[in-house]
Amino acid sequence: LYNENNEIVYLNRLDNQVKIRGFRIELEEIEKIIFNFPDIKNCVVMKKTLSTGHDTLCAYYIENNPININELKKTTTKFTNLYASTIFYKTR
């Protein structure tokens, strides 16, 4: 895409890849791990900047039945511990 001065206009990324601590992360890959956990109905993962200035992954999820959050954290940590911890928020 070009502007009126015939310069290329950058429109941001079209995928959901984010960068945390120098690592490029596909958010869909983390969501897929969470979706494979029993009784997860829906989820979305986002990059969040904490008040300390550090970036982390933030997962919002809806459960079909109560889940063991510690087991979910253990499952995702196997894949994300190199670059970020994940904060989980249960939604309705």
PyMOL commands that set and color helices and strands:
alter all, ss='L'
color gray80, all
select helices_A, chain A and resi 27-35+69-80
alter helices_A, ss='H'
color red, helices_A
select strands_A, chain A and resi 17-20+23-26+40-49+55-63+86-90
alter strands_A, ss='S'
color yellow, strands_A
deselect
rebuild
show_as cartoon
